[in-house]
Amino acid sequence: MISIPCYDRTEGKYITLGKDECLNVKAYLIPDDNNSIDRRTLKISVATLNGGAVKERTLEQAAVTPHMINRILLPKLIPGGTNYWMSSLDPNIYVSELSIPGSKFSVLTSDNGASPAYQNVSIEKQFQDGVRAFIFQTATKTTNVNTTYDGMYVMSDDRRIKTLSDAIMDVASYLAKCESEKKYNEFAFILLTYQGGQTPIWEDDEQYWINHLNDEINNIKGDFRYRIYTGEITPNTTIDDVKGKIILKANYNSKKMINGYNGTAPILFSYWDGFYGPEDGNSYYQDKYQGMPMNWKTPEWYESAPNAKLRWYYQEATHVGTGTEATKEQKETYIKKLFTESVNLYKNDVDHKTWFMNDLGGEYISGNNTTQLATDMNNLGVRELQNRTENAGLGLVFMNFADKQSTSGALYKSDWLIQTLIDNNFKFALRKKGSTTTYDSSYTSGGSVIE
């Protein structure tokens, strides 16, 4: 794989083409000792920043002449359309290797009554622009557990937006559209969080929520239209395993929350305690248990699950400002720390069991300001990742205004961040099923290539 990023580090921006302008790129294939190129299929692809679909041209061996300059013209780039970036990847890549753009509080738009708004566009538009991970805050909104249960809802503040099953169906419908376009490797990730009931919060609300979450998912998991992945997620799960499906994950917030839980719903579970985990001190990310243990179907109290197959590293400081979860400087430190440590953890994780969640979204408490925070943190993320040369899966990276629209995400460099994350999946040789090499040291210093 030869990757040529179109980000100008000197200028600190992506290359922009004007009307009728073309991009001329030179790459070199070095013949082997026999002075020939083995018969194989060559593919050249270009991903555009503006949300357009990846443009590709495939060449058989006969179209390339060894020791000669071969000019290759790609199809004309047209703005717009769905970014089917996952379908351009090798389906044997392990899911834990990927870098996936995500939207923070995916339905918190002004149209849905959110104040402040974290997103401006629909989940459909987010999906079209390359986002594949979503956060749904959910609640039953029942304050008394003895009252009649009337469903699990995706919430915008204290306002019901739609039932959880309808929200999952929305994402599933976009996956169906991908397949109708013969793009078969797309999948989605949905993080489900608990939003407490109205005041007063009853003692058993948390248990009430997690038990009904189990019931809701079990009620729809057998219906193919919802596309819920029901096979176990393991360190060896690949894109091919989950293609066309939705991976569900839920946080549990206390030991009491999972006491007595005996659910069977196909959900990943891990403990959430604060914005970077329960570890004391200034480590800036949870590493006390080599990442937070993450379990399939059965949540185990994190201190009692040393043999969990998966590990979850996260930072999720949402409210930023003096006297809140983090100051601006601390939030930036958390982000950079997790990006930096992801390289070291990637090198040492030969079992590819590690998942990351790096949350670049949130709000400055002064003025309920989500837009300025998006500008600051998105620019930080782009700088950190564009300047990095070592391989690492970045996992799920959530942001405010997760789209590439000129009147929304592009105002805050969300489009740059989304594309930088997508490009991370192509510039490195990600580990995949059947590979013998465990770590590609650097894409600029001639690191090993995984066959």
KEMARNU-452908 format. One record per atom (N, C-alpha, C): x negated, y negated, z negated; residue in three letters. Coordinates in steps of 0.001 Angstrom, whole numbers, plus 500000, padded with zeros to 6 digits. Layout:
// residues N
XYZALA...
***
This chain:
// residues 451
499156501196500000MET500000500000500000MET499126498762500000MET499388497863500913ILE498738496552500929ILE499798495515500606ILE499590494759499553SER500557493743499148SER499940492363499315SER500640491489500021ILE500165490125500223ILE501218489168499658ILE501030488717498418PRO502002487787497830PRO501990486455498573PRO503141485872498719CYS503261484569499391CYS503414483449498369CYS502716483601497254TYR502694482580496218TYR501322481927496237TYR501293480624496407ASP500044479862496460ASP499646479474495042ASP498644480155494496ARG498252479886493103ARG497665478487492952ARG496979478014493981THR496386476682493901THR497465475616493774THR498496475735494602GLU499582474763494577GLU500640475098493528GLU500614476346493060GLY501607476759492069GLY503008476841492622GLY503152477355493842LYS504479477467494440LYS504457478492495559LYS505647478939495944TYR505772479859497058TYR505607479115498384TYR505117479841499392ILE505012479281500737ILE506411479083501303ILE506655477911501857THR507958477588502430THR507832477414503935THR508687478081504674LEU508693477973506126LEU509763476993506566LEU509392476086507469GLY510356475181508063GLY511067475840509227GLY511950475101509844LYS512709475617510974LYS511760476041512095LYS511975477254512612ASP511211477821513731ASP509750478075513392ASP509374477998512107GLU508005478320511717GLU507873479824511461GLU506683480346511691CYS506412481754511475CYS505271481905510466CYS505236483054509827LEU504155483373508901LEU503242484393509574LEU501966484055509713ASN500992484930510362ASN500125485555509278ASN500214486858509117VAL499499487574508064VAL498565488598508694VAL497337488667508205LYS496371489657508694LYS496084490662507584LYS496185491935507927ALA495846493010507004ALA495003494027507760ALA494218494810507026TYR493270495714507668TYR493438497134507141TYR493516498083508077LEU493512499501507742LEU492150500051508133LEU491418500609507197ILE490077501109507453ILE490160502582507858ILE489671502956509041PRO489740504368509458PRO488950505270508529PRO489314506545508498ASP488583507491507665ASP487306507935508388ASP486630508942507842ASP485342509359508391ASP485440509874509817ASP486619510314510211ASN486801510834511557ASN487182509740512548ASN487131508473512076ASN487435507337512944ASN488830507427513551ASN489748507893512763SER491141507958513222SER492054507727512033SER493307507496512319ILE494303507317511272ILE495198508540511279ILE495311509196510137ASP496176510369510062ASP497580510024510521ASP498221510991511132ARG499572510753511612ARG500497510503510417ARG501136509393510435ARG502020509029509330ARG502937507907509789ARG503848507540508968THR504744506433509276THR504240505185508573THR504137504102509308LEU503734502822508741LEU504951501915508670LEU505079501243507543LYS506216500335507365LYS505705498973506924LYS506170497935507573ILE505849496565507196ILE507147495913506739ILE507113495267505582SER508333494657505057SER508029493287504474SER509027492425504513VAL508918491084503945VAL510155490824503096VAL509935490404501854ALA511037490024500966ALA511075488507500867ALA512242487919501030THR512361486462501026THR512802485950499670THR512380484752499363LEU512698484133498084LEU514168483729497989LEU514780483425499114ASN516112482825499090ASN517253483833499000ASN516942485054498590GLY518013486018498381GLY518348486855499576GLY517679486620500695GLY517951487420501884GLY517479488850501700GLY518072489738502484ALA517686491136502416ALA516250491305502912ALA515561492329502402VAL514208492635502843VAL514238492996504329VAL513328492412505096LYS513221492716506517LYS512098493725506730LYS512383494775507485GLU511416495850507654GLU511283496239509129GLU510120496730509465ARG509909497349510769ARG509029498568510550ARG509482499716511032THR508753500965510855THR508062501332512156THR506809501725512063LEU505997502067513233LEU505495503492513104LEU505695504290514120GLU505113505618514154GLU503641505503514557GLU502904506593514399GLN501470506582514669GLN501157506085516075GLN501971506461517049ALA501682506102518436ALA501684504598518658ALA502306503837517748ALA502406502394517926ALA501183501658517412ALA500253502353516760VAL499061501725516193VAL497822502348516824VAL496985501513517401THR495766501988518050THR494563501732517151THR493828502772516764PRO492647502571515912PRO491611501670516573PRO490922500878515762HIS489840499995516194HIS490308498858517099HIS491585498627517114MET492129497549517919MET492994496641517044MET493163495396517483ILE494090494498516798ILE495497494823517269ILE496364495136516324ASN497747495491516643ASN498665494393516135ASN499345493726517038ARG500275492670516644ARG501652493271516403ARG502228492906515277ILE503529493455514884ILE504463492301514575ILE505569492251515260LEU506561491210515012LEU507704491793514198LEU508020491127513088LEU509138491559512268LEU510411490864512718LEU511560491421512346PRO512820490754512686PRO512872489354512101PRO513629488507512744LYS513780487137512280LYS514371487122510875LYS513827486259510027LEU514305486136508657LEU515522485218508627LEU516600485718508087ILE517834484939507988ILE518200484813506509ILE518386483600506015PRO518741483425504604PRO520057484105504260PRO520171484481503001GLY521422485046502518GLY521453486561502588GLY522558487120502141GLY522706488569502122GLY522249489151500806GLY522433490440500649THR522077491113499409THR520620491560499441THR519928491353498327ASN518539491773498209ASN518516493229497733ASN518309494144498659TYR518305495574498339TYR516895496041498009TYR516234495366497081TRP514816495640496857TRP514549497042496324TRP515452497597495535MET515223498927494990MET515147499983496088MET515903499779497146SER515941500760498227SER514703500717499103SER513801499764498847SER512519499725499553SER511414500404498757SER511740500914497578LEU510760501581496725LEU510806503089496924LEU509707503750496581ASP509666505208496598ASP510642505735495541ASP511597506576495917PRO512584507069494939PRO511991507943493852PRO510735508374494005ASN510094509214492991ASN509437508403491876ASN509490507076491951ILE508921506240490896ILE509730506416489613ILE509012506505488489TYR509699506626487201TYR510404505312486877TYR511605505408486343VAL512409504224486038VAL511689503310485047VAL510964503889484096SER510272503091483086SER509130502263483673SER508751502525484920GLU507670501787485576GLU508131500449486140GLU509425500268486297LEU509951499158487082LEU509943497833486330LEU509979496752487116SER510191495399486604SER511534494945487169SER512498494685486287ILE513887494484486717ILE514390493116486262ILE514771492242487182PRO515363490956486793PRO516720491162486133PRO516959490413485041GLY518225490550484319GLY518823489209483963GLY520122489190483727SER520812487951483364SER521188487971481888SER520789486926481192LYS521099486766479771LYS522587486449479619LYS523291487185478743PHE524718486942478497PHE525438486705479831PHE525597487777480576SER525903487720482001SER527211487035482371SER528188486986481459VAL529483486373481797VAL529703485034481102VAL528672484529480413LEU528848483262479699LEU528685482081480656LEU529727481853481451THR529771480731482391THR530782479703481895THR530683478488482411SER531650477457482022SER533057477841482479SER533156478529483609ASP534464478978484096ASP535113479958483121ASP534282480681482382ASN534796481627481391ASN534882481011479996ASN534740479695479918GLY534921478993478655GLY533716478966477751GLY532548479345478254ALA531351479385477411ALA530797477987477184ALA530380477728475959SER529714476473475635SER528638476757474596SER527364476702475011PRO526896476330476342PRO526980477494477322PRO526879477180478610ALA526878478205479641ALA525468478756479815ALA525366480070479915TYR524087480720480180TYR523948481102481649TYR525063481240482340GLN525056481575483755GLN526016480644484496GLN525788480479485792ASN526656479627486608ASN527464480392487640ASN526997481596488003VAL527630482316489105VAL528142483665488617VAL528942484300489452SER529537485589489126SER528482486683489082SER528829487799488472ILE527932488948488448ILE527676489438489869ILE528672489333490734GLU528479489739492128GLU527357488936492786GLU527354487615492591LYS526310486784493188LYS524956487071492538LYS524932487298491219GLN523694487675490553GLN523140488958491178GLN524019489916491394PHE523626491200491972PHE523061490995493380PHE523727490187494180GLN523275489934495542GLN521889489297495561GLN521585488506494560ASP520298487816494502ASP519193488653493871ASP519458489917493591GLY518410490832493139GLY518469491235491684GLY519400490673490909VAL519518491019489487VAL520124492419489360VAL519530493231488495ARG520035494592488311ARG520239494947486833ARG520038493999485934ALA520259494265484508ALA521174493183483945ALA522141493593483118PHE523170492685482625PHE523372492905481133PHE523721491827480430ILE524042491907479005ILE525506491543478825ILE526269492462478247PHE527673492209477917PHE527820492182476400PHE528260491039475874GLN528648490983474465GLN530068491522474368GLN530269492487473493THR531564493171473446THR532146493158472037THR533453493278471973ALA534151493311470686ALA535535493888470879ALA536074494415469796THR537483494810469801THR538349493627469384THR537721492643468721LYS538414491471468175LYS539511491851467202LYS539325492975466533THR540263493406465496THR539612493157464145THR540215492323463321THR539610491994462032THR539977493000460955THR541031493714461147ASN541479494685460160ASN541487496057460822ASN540667496958460345VAL540538498257460994VAL541808499091460895VAL542765498654460096ASN544027499393459997ASN545050498937461028ASN544728497886461784THR545658497430462806THR545506498262464068THR546413498109464979THR546404498905466205THR545269498477467124THR544498499436467556TYR543397499163468485TYR543962498828469859TYR543459497753470473ASP543986497379471787ASP542893497208472826ASP541757497852472628GLY540764497881473687GLY539448497216473336GLY538417497551474113MET537089496970474003MET536944495929475101MET536509494712474713TYR536470493609475664TYR535074493018475777TYR534775492533476978VAL533596491693477185VAL534002490280476823VAL533145489628475998MET533534488370475391MET532726487183475914MET533354486030475932SER532682484748476104SER533028483932474872SER532056483837473950ASP532322483278472623ASP533451484091471995ASP534559483475471606ASP535683484216471027ASP536801484450472044ASP536472484353473299ARG537468484497474354ARG537274485823475088ARG538359486558475240ARG538302487795476004ARG538228487482477498ARG537235488074478175ILE537106487857479608ILE537773488978480385ILE537425490191480069LYS538035491361480706LYS537690492582479871LYS538370493679480123THR538055494895479393THR536671495378479793THR536050496114478895LEU534731496645479188LEU534774497548480413LEU535802498365480526SER535890499268481674SER535990498490482981SER536719497371482988ASP536813496552484207ASP535471495909484541ASP534722495477483512ALA533416494866483747ALA532440495891484325ALA532484497114483803ILE531626498170484347ILE532033498490485776ILE533337498493486038MET533829498752487391MET533316497697488371MET533219496437487917ASP532692495386488777ASP531289495743489267ASP530412496089488324VAL529036496432488694VAL529025497668489591VAL529852498639489263ALA529914499865490063ALA530344499578491498ALA531244498618491674SER531722498299493019SER530610497718493883SER529664496990493266TYR528555496438494027TYR527595497545494449TYR527435498560493598LEU526621499714493977LEU527260500458495137LEU528578500535495138ALA529283501177496245ALA529061500404497545ALA529064499062497447LYS528813498240498633LYS527411498478499173LYS526443498670498269CYS525088498966498717CYS525062500237499558CYS525734501263499086GLU525740502526499811GLU526450502391501152GLU527463501529501218SER528136501310502498SER527201500669503517SER526143500002503013GLU525114499421503878GLU523914500354504024GLU524115501613503588LYS523079502643503680LYS521843502308502845LYS522068501646501720LYS521022501370500749LYS521319502213499515LYS520614503321499391TYR521029504352498450TYR520268504364497128TYR519198503585496996ASN518381503677495781ASN518709502628494731ASN519735501802494958GLU520071500763493978GLU520724501380492747GLU520366500870491572PHE521053501247490336PHE521106500022489442PHE521843500108488351ALA522005498959487449ALA521838499407486004ALA521521498439485153PHE521337498653483720PHE522239497669482991PHE523040498166482060ILE523924497299481267ILE523596497480479794ILE523260496371479131LEU523017496359477688LEU524285495889476993LEU524807496710476092LEU526039496408475362LEU525698495996473939LEU526135494807473546THR525867494331472200THR527176494096471456THR527078494113470142TYR528246493967469275TYR528431492508468880TYR529619491983469165GLN529983490654468685GLN531012490828467589GLN530664490378466383GLY531506490609465220GLY532910490063465368GLY533811490609464568GLY535201490167464600GLY535369488765464028GLY536576488277464103GLN536867486946463590GLN536745486937462070GLN536567485778461484THR536466485646460033THR537816485975459384THR537874486770458304PRO536702487402457684PRO536305488685458407PRO535012489004458422ILE534544490238459038ILE534708491370458038ILE535474492361458417TRP535705493485457527TRP534480494381457456TRP534305495021456328GLU533091495796456073GLU532857496867457120GLU533919497467457635ASP533778498587458553ASP533832498177460018ASP533765496891460317ASP533865496451461708ASP532810497084462598ASP531575497169462111GLU530497497707462934GLU530757499167463298GLU531146499957462306GLN531438501359462586GLN532652501483463493GLN533619500631463267TYR534825500602464094TYR534451500360465550TYR533533499402465765TRP533108499054467119TRP532375500204467804TRP531394500803467125ILE530567501804467789ILE531371503072468080ILE532311503401467200ASN533148504576467456ASN534082504347468640ASN534626503140468752HIS535499502861469892HIS534699502675471175HIS533460502224471067LEU532601502172472241LEU532404503584472788LEU532144504526471911ASN532014505921472321ASN533272506393473045ASN534436506087472475ASP535698506527473083ASP535915505899474452ASP535625504601474557GLU535838503898475825GLU534968504492476938GLU533697504737476631ILE532792505263477657ILE533148506699478010ILE533506507499477010ASN533900508876477302ASN535160508941478161ASN536035507943478015ASN537272507934478799ASN537027507693480281ASN535917507038480621ILE535687506687482026ILE534491507389482645ILE533675508066481833LYS532417508619482352LYS532637509656483440LYS533777510349483404GLY534045511385484396GLY534622510856485693GLY534955509585485737ASP535525508967486930ASP534377508407487772ASP534142508972488937PHE532995508588489753PHE532997507107490094PHE534167506494490150ARG534235505085490529ARG533444504194489578ARG533302504614488324TYR532560503810487344TYR531053504044487414TYR530650505112488054ARG529241505379488356ARG528337505394487117ARG528844505843486005ILE528033505915484788ILE527092507107484862ILE525828506857484581TYR524851507940484592TYR525056508803483352TYR525250510099483557THR525563510989482441THR524451511980482135THR523459512062483011GLY522328512923482710GLY521406512236481714GLY520662513005480937GLU519807512408479908GLU518702511551480518GLU518497510363479942ILE517363509518480314ILE516142509996479534ILE515092510376480246THR513858510864479638THR512681510081480221THR511464510303479716PRO510302509642480321PRO510098510016481785PRO510677511132482216ASN510484511602483589ASN511646511253484515ASN512560510421484068THR513678509999484910THR513167509088486023THR513563509364487250THR513107508605488412THR514251507808489033THR513880506940489974ILE514892506196490728ILE515852507159491406ILE515313508243491945ASP516154509219492643ASP517205509823491720ASP516869509979490448ASP517811510554489484ASP518993509624489230ASP518730508316489160VAL519766507367488724VAL520339506541489876VAL519912506779491084LYS520366505960492211LYS521892505972492311LYS522442504794492568GLY523891504668492672GLY524616504704491349GLY523878504695490231LYS524489504846488915LYS524199503637488015LYS524878503606486878ILE524689502570485862ILE524155503229484595ILE523020502743484116ILE522469503198482836ILE523035502293481748ILE523606502883480718LEU524160502122479598LEU523235502218478388LEU523036501077477733LYS522296501043476471LYS523068500189475479LYS523060500594474215ALA523717499817473162ALA522759499638471992ALA522822498482471364ASN522074498227470141ASN522913498643468939ASN522284499234467936TYR522950499353466643TYR522232498425465675TYR523010497757464810ASN522489496637464035ASN522203496952462572ASN522558498133462127SER522335498482460720SER522442499981460555SER521944500464459412LYS522066501888459115LYS523529502249458898LYS524266501332458270LYS525690501567458027LYS526462501756459332LYS526027501049460356MET526730501077461633MET526779502478462240MET525716503277462018ILE525663504596462638ILE525951505724461655ILE526223505369460385ASN526572506405459413ASN527837507131459860ASN527745508426459974GLY528914509210460347GLY529222509218461831GLY528432508521462629TYR528691508505464071TYR528343509865464663TYR529271510459465345ASN529018511742466000ASN529490511703467444ASN529293510556468065GLY529744510366469430GLY528942511170470439GLY529499511283471626THR528873512055472703THR528750511248473994THR529012509947473938ALA528993509125475153ALA527570508999475690ALA527402508950477018PRO526069508849477637PRO525501507435477541PRO524942507127476370ILE524422505792476074ILE523049505940475437ILE522113505061475812LEU520848504942475101LEU521059504054473875LEU520464504409472755PHE520608503634471528PHE519242503272470960PHE519115502040470471SER517948501663469671SER518383500608468657SER517600500485467596TYR517911499567466506TYR517532498137466890TYR518412497203466572TRP518135495779466748TRP518105495126465370TRP516975494511465048ASP516864493809463772ASP516103492517464015ASP516842491457464282GLY516185490190464538GLY515652490107465950GLY514905489052466197PHE514567488753467578PHE513343489487468103PHE512567490167467256TYR511521491013467823TYR511307492268466987TYR512244492607466112GLY512138493842465365GLY511835493620463895GLY511854494685463116PRO511748494565461661PRO510334494497461119PRO509334494473461974GLU507963494456461460GLU507643493124460799GLU506990493173459671ASP506625491952458946ASP505376491326459550ASP505144490090459179GLY503936489412459616GLY504131488657460916GLY503018488353461561ASN503040487552462785ASN502598488353463999ASN503032489600464081SER502638490442465213SER503353490015466495SER504485489367466363TYR505265488848467482TYR505908489928468344TYR505744491164467986TYR506537492204468639TYR506458493465467789TYR507475494312467914GLN507597495482467066GLN506670496591467535GLN505693496963466679ASP504779498043467039ASP504557499010465883ASP505277498798464795LYS505066499604463589LYS505304501086463864LYS506256501390464720TYR506573502779465045TYR506232503065466505TYR505190502384467012GLN504810502479468423GLN506019502175469303GLN506638501063468989GLY507863500696469678GLY509059501223468917GLY510200500603469145MET511417501048468471MET511886502376469077MET512069503434468277PRO512565504694468831PRO513894504490469563PRO514007505068470757MET515237504956471545MET515746506365471839MET517001506595471512ASN517590507932471592ASN518725507985472602ASN518927509161473169TRP520004509396474120TRP521208510007473392TRP522334509359473502LYS523635509797472965LYS523749509691471452LYS522732510107470711THR522822510141469255THR521876509127468633THR522392508003468119PRO521510507021467490PRO520949507551466179PRO519637507464466020GLU518986507867464782GLU518375506640464126GLU518496506569462814TRP517890505464462086TRP516411505407462436TRP515921504231462814TYR514605504128463436TYR513482504661462556TYR513624504590461237GLU512580505094460346GLU512604506612460232GLU513638507220460788SER513781508677460680SER513691509359462042SER513174508643463037ALA513132509201464394ALA511731509143464984ALA510748509751464294PRO509363509649464787PRO509132510395466094PRO510011511329466426ASN509805512159467606ASN510693511770468775ASN511250510578468727ALA512089510125469838ALA511283510124471134ALA511922510527472221LYS511220510658473500LYS510873509312474120LYS511638508282473778LEU511475506980474407LEU511171505918473363LEU510479504854473795ARG510169503736472915ARG510605502431473570ARG511125501525472749TRP511723500274473219TRP510995499115472558TRP510288498290473345TYR509651497072472849TYR510494495886473313TYR510780494974472393TYR511616493851472809TYR511260492574472063TYR511597491446472687GLN511669490161471995GLN512906489466472535GLN513679488878471619GLU515007488374471997GLU515358487135471181GLU514449486187471116ALA514735484939470399ALA515667484093471257ALA516908483942470803THR517929483226471589THR518047481774471176THR518130481506469877HIS518315480142469370HIS516955479548469035HIS516584478503469771VAL515233477966469710VAL515258476546469166VAL514433476309468172GLY514348474992467550GLY513917475140466109GLY513543474066465491THR513091474107464104THR514191474651463202THR513842475624462368GLY514799476193461432GLY515701477249462024GLY515447477680463279THR516264478723463906THR515427479988464061THR515771480812465031GLU515042482066465216GLU513578481830465594GLU513319480775466345ALA511958480500466769ALA511851479056467233ALA510685478485467054THR510414477195467681THR510093477451469152THR510018476390469935LYS509650476542471337LYS508297477225471459LYS507331476814470648GLU505989477379470714GLU506008478867470362GLU506829479240469367GLN506915480650468995GLN507571481474470104GLN508626480947470688LYS509285481642471789LYS508294481908472916LYS507503480910473258GLU506496481077474309GLU505461482124473914GLU505086482117472636THR504118483110472152THR504688484510472250THR505968484680471857TYR506602486004471943TYR506596486509473376TYR506942485626474320ILE507014486017475732ILE505640486453476224ILE504634485618475985LYS503287485919476472LYS502716487159475786LYS503006487316474508LYS502504488471473772LYS503029489774474369LYS504322489805474677LEU504899491035475218LEU504379491299476633LEU504223490271477447PHE503643490451478771PHE502204490978478661PHE501432490415477735THR500040490835477578THR499944492266477064THR500717492543476033GLU500658493876475440GLU501193494938476392GLU502073494546477310SER502602495523478244SER501487496129479097SER500441495362479370VAL499314495886480136VAL498598496960479326VAL498278496669478067ASN497574497632477225ASN498424498871476970ASN499707498649476706LEU500584499783476447LEU500739500642477694LEU500778499997478854TYR500904500733480107TYR499685501620480344TYR498516501099480070LYS497290501869480259LYS497300503131479407LYS497778502987478179ASN497685504088477216ASN498882505018477231ASN499932504651477938ASP501158505453477921ASP501150506423479097ASP500406507496478968VAL500325508469480060VAL501647509206480247VAL502514509140479241ASP503805509826479328ASP504906508921479885ASP504554507685480240HIS505496506680480764HIS506843506704480027HIS506756506629478715LYS507935506679477850LYS508362505297477352LYS507592504257477699THR507788502936477112THR508690502060477969THR509700501467477335TRP510588500508477990TRP510382499141477326TRP510462498101478137PHE510295496743477625PHE511556495922477887PHE511826495010476958MET512839493986477174MET512228492657476745MET512003491781477709ASN511439490464477425ASN512484489425477789ASN512984488736476784ASP514103487806476970ASP513583486385477111ASP513652485853478329LEU513234484479478586LEU514403483509478498LEU515579484033478180GLY516764483186478075GLY516956482640476677GLY518031481890476505GLY518350481316475211GLY518782479869475337GLY518750479158474204GLU519153477754474205GLU518372476980473152GLU518063475740473482TYR517559474822472475TYR518754474349471661TYR518682474502470367ILE519814474180469503ILE520173472706469584ILE519189471861469752SER519470470438469899SER520166470192471230SER521463469935471167GLY522217469655472378GLY522719470876473109GLY522656472067472489ASN523084473291473167ASN522502473363474579ASN521202473229474680ASN520548473035475960ASN520009474350476517ASN520761474952477431THR520292476172478099THR519517475864479366THR519758474702479959THR519100474368481224THR517624474033481033THR517311473223480026GLN515908472869479797GLN515109474081479357GLN515728474931478529LEU515020476139478115LEU514745477028479323LEU515720477131480237ALA515514477930481445ALA514336477394482241ALA514274476077482415THR513166475474483156THR511827475788482505THR511746475618481192ASP510484475835480477ASP510052477298480521ASP510960478195480195MET510584479607480066MET510423480283481420MET511211479899482406ASN511044480491483737ASN509701480104484335ASN509332478823484204ASN508028478389484704ASN506897479110483983ASN507055479294482671LEU506062480040481902LEU505941481456482432LEU507077482115482651GLY507059483487483139GLY506400483622484496GLY506704482712485405VAL506096482755486734VAL504580482576486640VAL504133481605485845ARG502691481368485707ARG501982482600485132ARG502551483162484076GLU501922484309483432GLU501799485492484384GLU502844485749485136LEU502859486943485971LEU502117486757487283LEU502157485557487849GLN501433485333489098GLN499929485318488876GLN499490484954487687ASN498057484902487404ASN497498486232486922ASN498365487187486699ARG497917488474486183ARG497521489385487333ARG496469490179487129THR495992491080488172THR496032492539487742THR496415492809486504GLU496417494189486033GLU497823494766486061GLU497867496050486326ASN499124496749486495ASN499866496913485172ASN501166496803485227ALA502024497086484077ALA503471497012484524ALA504272497953484035GLY505705497821484226GLY506212496780483250GLY507012495844483725LEU507499494756482867LEU508853495069482249LEU509497496132482695GLY510790496502482150GLY511871495510482522GLY512740495208481573LEU513879494326481793LEU513505492917481358LEU513604491967482260VAL513277490578481948VAL514537489744482172VAL515107489243481068PHE516367488507481132PHE516111487007481165PHE517010486280481827MET516844484830481984MET518201484156482064MET518233482865481755ASN519415482041482020ASN519523481792483520ASN520748481589483997PHE521000481208485399PHE520250482127486351PHE520546483419486223ALA519837484459486966ALA520405484596488376ALA520054483650489211ASP520470483675490613ASP519483482843491408ASP519653482840492726LYS518744482098493600LYS519450480955494322LYS520596480556493832GLN521391479542494513GLN520785478143494327GLN520857477335495373SER520232476010495346SER520851475088494312SER522136475321493978THR522818474475492998THR522798475075491598THR522081476177491430SER522054476849490124SER520640477320489801SER520361478606489980GLY519089479159489549GLY517863478484490129GLY517955478052491389ALA516794477410492017ALA516420476095491339ALA517364475493490630LEU517072474253489913LEU516129474489488743LEU516084475716488251TYR515320476039487043TYR514225477068487319TYR513927477315488584LYS512917478287489014LYS513314479732488691LYS514596479981488494SER515034481365488335SER514759482154489604SER514886481506490765ASP514621482198492025ASP513167482649492099ASP512245481798491640TRP510836482177491624TRP510592483346490671TRP511211483288489498LEU511007484350488512LEU511579485671489008LEU512775485633489581ILE513379486856490119ILE512464487476491163ILE511968486649492097GLN511126487193493162GLN509789487678492630GLN509232486996491648THR507969487434491048THR508129488811490409THR509254489028489729LEU509510490330489106LEU509699491414490156LEU510449491107491190ILE510644492082492260ILE509309492429492908ILE508495491411493192ASP507200491643493829ASP506289492513492979ASP506444492455491650ASN505601493259490768ASN505761494752491042ASN506919495127491589ASN507162496537491902ASN506469496977493184ASN505969496019493960PHE505356496344495239PHE503847496087495265PHE503361495202494419LYS501941494858494480LYS501061495861493759LYS501653496713492915PHE500891497724492206PHE501338499118492635PHE500467500099492455ALA500821501493492728ALA501478502076491487ALA502790502030491430LEU503505502505490255LEU503445504031490173LEU503420504537488950ARG503358505985488751ARG504668506630489171ARG504543507806489726LYS505743508474490233LYS505619509980490058LYS506718510633490236LYS506802512077490080LYS505824512771491030LYS505005513649490474GLY504069514392491290GLY502727513730491467GLY502547512483490941SER501266511803491098SER500252512367490126SER498988512284490499THR497926512797489641THR497145511689488963THR497263510455489453THR496561509325488869THR497470508634487872THR496956508279486714THR497803507745485665THR497781506237485551THR496726505600486085TYR496675504150485910TYR495927503497487053TYR496548502505487660ASP495923501736488731ASP495401500456488103ASP494079500310487976SER493513499278487120SER493800497872487598SER493710497631488896SER493906496271489366SER494155496263490856SER495097495458491277TYR495360495413492704TYR494395494497493432TYR493591493740492716THR492603492870493375THR491195493436493302THR490947494357492394SER489589494883492244SER489462496298492744SER490395496736493553GLY490255498051494179GLY490570499194493249GLY491612499082492480GLY491998500154491586GLY492461501374492344GLY492606502490491650SER492978503745492285SER494381503656492864SER494592504405493916VAL495896504435494575VAL496554505766494282VAL497820505721493963ILE498551506954493659ILE499126507521494947ILE498771508757495244GLU499272509376496477GLU500699509876496270GLU
***
